[in-house]
Amino acid sequence: MKSNTVTPYKNRLSKKEQVAGMFNHIAPRYDFLNHFLSLGIDRVWRRKVVKKLKENPPERMLDVACGTGDLAIATAKRIPDIKIDAVDIAAVMLERAGAKIDRRNLGFNVHLNIGDAEDLQFPDERFNAVTSAFGVRNFEDLEKGLSEMYRVLKKDGSIIILEFSQPRKGLFAMLFKLYFNAILPFIGRVFSGNNRAYAYLPESVNAFPERENFVKLLEQSGFKNSYFKTFTFGVACMYYGKK
Ligand SMILES: C[S@@+](CC[C@H](N)C(=O)[O-])C[C@H]1O[C@@H](n2cnc3c(N)ncnc32)[C@H](O)[C@@H]1O
């Protein structure tokens, strides 16, 4: 199944509208559930993205599908003077991000924008780095999103994407499958009050073109030197490419 045909709900709204509505609904519980369901490991994965960024610290960065702002915040805390634009389509996720940024006095570094990743309101070649954590899986048109990220990157700029993937071998893969496909949707439903959000999560991950297939998509979108790295036995992957 193609990832854009996996939608949160079965209704007539577009995937984009459904995704925005779902994240607006779960926004108040999003951070808690993220850290609880991943046992806090999501923070470690984001820090690995920041470590990669620090190899060649960008002056201007765009964080796409920023949600409640965790990647932008983790980056701004560790790369002084960086200017980050962070964009998301879900207004309530952005409200949470804004409150967290204010509490940490990072308003000078991180600017929030409401908008669509597939139609970015930024000029060509504006950023030294573009990132997205757990965002691209939700795009309605993945290729369009990647081509927009390519467009706004400067030459030699980097793209770094963090996304879930499926562990492949052994007992861990078996146990993880059980957790991710059955236990997590149940806990997510109870705590988020949303019947579909945490069932959509494994469904969308299962349909996502991960690892070598996503690297191929990056190359088709124009990125060079692309590769992926697995984290935590393959539960997540970091993808890297250069313009
Ligand atoms: C799983 S959350 C990830 C949030 C954050 N990056 C993180 O690491 O926690 C996915 C986010 O992608 C956003 N999103 C999905 N499709 C989008 C699009 N086309 N344009 C902008 N944001 C989008 C959703 O609104 C949601 O906030």
The ligand as an SDF file (V2000), in Angstrom:
LIG
                    3D

 27 29  0  0  0  0  0  0  0  0999 V2000
    4.3720   12.8540   14.5260 C   0  0  0  0  0  0  0  0  0  0  0  0
    4.3010   14.5960   14.5120 S   0  0  0  0  0  0  0  0  0  0  0  0
    6.0210   15.0210   14.6350 C   0  0  0  0  0  0  0  0  0  0  0  0
    6.2440   16.3210   15.3340 C   0  0  0  0  0  0  0  0  0  0  0  0
    7.6870   16.6690   15.6710 C   0  0  0  0  0  0  0  0  0  0  0  0
    8.4860   16.8450   14.4880 N   0  0  0  0  0  0  0  0  0  0  0  0
    8.3210   15.6680   16.5980 C   0  0  0  0  0  0  0  0  0  0  0  0
    9.4500   15.2500   16.3540 O   0  0  0  0  0  0  0  0  0  0  0  0
    7.7060   15.3230   17.6120 O   0  0  0  0  0  0  0  0  0  0  0  0
    3.9410   14.9160   12.8230 C   0  0  0  0  0  0  0  0  0  0  0  0
    3.6840   16.3670   12.5230 C   0  0  0  0  0  0  0  0  0  0  0  0
    3.6510   16.5370   11.0970 O   0  0  0  0  0  0  0  0  0  0  0  0
    2.7470   17.5670   10.8080 C   0  0  0  0  0  0  0  0  0  0  0  0
    2.4150   17.5000    9.3790 N   0  0  0  0  0  0  0  0  0  0  0  0
    1.8890   16.4670    8.7060 C   0  0  0  0  0  0  0  0  0  0  0  0
    1.7150   16.7770    7.4090 N   0  0  0  0  0  0  0  0  0  0  0  0
    2.1770   18.0480    7.2560 C   0  0  0  0  0  0  0  0  0  0  0  0
    2.2890   18.9270    6.1460 C   0  0  0  0  0  0  0  0  0  0  0  0
    1.8690   18.5870    4.9200 N   0  0  0  0  0  0  0  0  0  0  0  0
    2.8210   20.1490    6.3530 N   0  0  0  0  0  0  0  0  0  0  0  0
    3.2400   20.5310    7.5830 C   0  0  0  0  0  0  0  0  0  0  0  0
    3.1500   19.7410    8.6700 N   0  0  0  0  0  0  0  0  0  0  0  0
    2.6410   18.5110    8.5190 C   0  0  0  0  0  0  0  0  0  0  0  0
    1.5970   17.2630   11.7460 C   0  0  0  0  0  0  0  0  0  0  0  0
    0.7220   18.3520   11.8980 O   0  0  0  0  0  0  0  0  0  0  0  0
    2.3390   16.8780   13.0320 C   0  0  0  0  0  0  0  0  0  0  0  0
    2.5300   17.9890   13.8750 O   0  0  0  0  0  0  0  0  0  0  0  0
  1  2  1  0
  2  3  1  0
  2 10  1  0
  3  4  1  0
  4  5  1  0
  5  6  1  0
  5  7  1  0
  7  8  2  0
  7  9  1  0
 10 11  1  0
 11 12  1  0
 11 26  1  0
 12 13  1  0
 13 14  1  0
 13 24  1  0
 14 15  1  0
 14 23  1  0
 15 16  2  0
 16 17  1  0
 17 18  1  0
 17 23  2  0
 18 19  1  0
 18 20  2  0
 20 21  1  0
 21 22  2  0
 22 23  1  0
 24 25  1  0
 24 26  1  0
 26 27  1  0
M  CHG  2   2   1   9  -1
M  END
$$$$
